[in-house]
Amino acid sequence: MIVPVGAVLGLSAILFGIGVFGFLARRNIILMLVSVEVMLNAVNLSLAGFSRHLDDPRGQILALFVIAVAAAEAGIGLGLVIALNRNRPGAGVADLTELKW
Amino acid sequence: MNSATLSDLSVLVPELILVGTVLVLLLLARRIQTAPVAAVMSLIAAVAAGVTAGMAVVSGPQIGFGGMVTVDGYSRFFKVLIAATLALAVLLSVRRSNEEQAPRAEYHALLLLASTGMMLAGSALDLLVLYLALELMTLCAYVLVGIHVERPWANEAAIKYFLLGSFASALLLYGMSLTYGVTGSTGFADIAAALFGRGLETDPILLVAIGLIASGLAFKIAAVPFHAWAPDAYQGASAPVAAFLAAGSKAAGLAALGRIGVVAFESEAHAMSAVLAGLAVLSILLGSIVALSQTDMKRLLAYSSIAHAGYALLGLTAGTPDGASATMTYAFFYVFMTLGAFGVVIALGERGESLDGYRGLAAQRPGMALVMLLFLLALTGIPPTAGFSAKFVVILSAVRAGYVPLAVLAVVCSVVSAFIYMRVAVLMYMREPREAVPPAFPVAVSAALVVAALVTVIGGVLPGSLSSWAVSP
């Protein structure tokens, strides 16, 4: 069965919305990072959907690059969280109050 | 598709020089951790990259890698500008011997890699390359901000920058994906051709895509409402990193916005300029007003950089090649003004970080106070400094594009901002010093300050000196 492109794009838009909501609503750094990953996966889904719809491989290539860069991004993000934890345990954004206005 | 040839690689010579130096630095990292070799190597690489970039294109634009990257007047301008930013940032990073050091080889390697990304952003002709270039820049910048892992405030700044930055790049990517879906292409020229053929009716999905792409790029230049990272990142990072980010990240973001706006979304110029005008108004207003209440010098310069992002966007709102070249002029002069102002902050060390540290500086170190005054006048936009000629061209292009209220607002806010910068000047010249005379600063920092001051003065005296260089895409 071929999934219609509209359904793929709708799913990707919903997923992206969930990611945005999660990023704005969560107060834990790790969960915010996970929300960004959800957003990136929504992008990948839409790229693959468009690629299939347009019968053009570029979208899927772009998605592969996005996956690779997202991995690097997650690596840096977790590294920063570990560095913060060494100095001050806890992974809540509420603790990040040293720099203000 | 045929494989990459030597002529493809010749398009990327400046970037290859920087990446080659990075590899050497990382290979030698353990041996050169305590010696100033890393700084010398980075400086040589930056100068070499700048010279090769400046000498490129004698005979028309060149395209490489199947139309993915190009060398033309536009990319040459930004490559030279970013090489200059890198060279000055390397000079400013030379510290006094008694100060604690970040790991030097890694620090310089990250600076060079971030600059590589910035250079690529100016020459990208494809959404994929643009995305990779901007990610290369920001991923290195996150680490640079947090490179002092033992300082809690640096960790905090890096995490805030990272979270907002990755959110913004997800927005940018979704915009790119929608653009690809609507136009069936990722190359800027093909996107423009596909949109041109559609006629006047605008797809709502395309409007969303333009909005998302503009938001993602507005984050890189710290335009309101995507500015929240800048004050925290600048304050938490060490001052040379903050200077590098304020100058380089802004130049790269403007380069990308300019090329996308003028080439890819040419036929959607009205939508693009509406978004950019909104960003410009908010940035100028918020940057000028919030800067009034700052007591930390790096935070003050951060809000000033937000306001300047707004001024730079004025040129792009016109959506014309003339407007783009006004923005290029602005970016060029702004880089030297802001690097100079940060240079004085760096030269003063701990004392330079808070506004109170500037009390009575003129009595203690008249030369340093005079240089700071020059950069403050330039940031305000008072003739005969480069700040005036830069503001003049962007406001003129906003008027020509019919955004008269925007131009009036820009002029009014520039008067408000005079109060911010002159407050520092008053502290320097009309208050009694409370702290001991600051120690002399390294020769490298003075060299960087001299270069920045020269460009700021020459740009003000000969405002047309850049016009043959600032060619829009």
Interface residues (C-beta under 8 A of the other chain):
Chain A: L9 F16 G19 F23 I29 M32 L33 V36 M39 L40 A42 V43 S46 L47 G49 F50 H53 L54 D56 R58 G59 I61 L62 F65 V66 V69 A72 E73 I76 G77 G79 L80 V81 A83 L84 R86 N87 R88 V93 L96 E98 L99 W101
Chain B: L127 L128 Y131 L132 E135 L139 Y142 V143 G146 V149 E150 R151 P152 W153 N155 E156 A157 A158 I159 K160 F162 L163 S166 F167 S169 A170 L173 Y174 M176 S177 L178 Y180 G181 G184 S185 T186 P231 D232 Q235 G236 V290 S293 Q294 R299
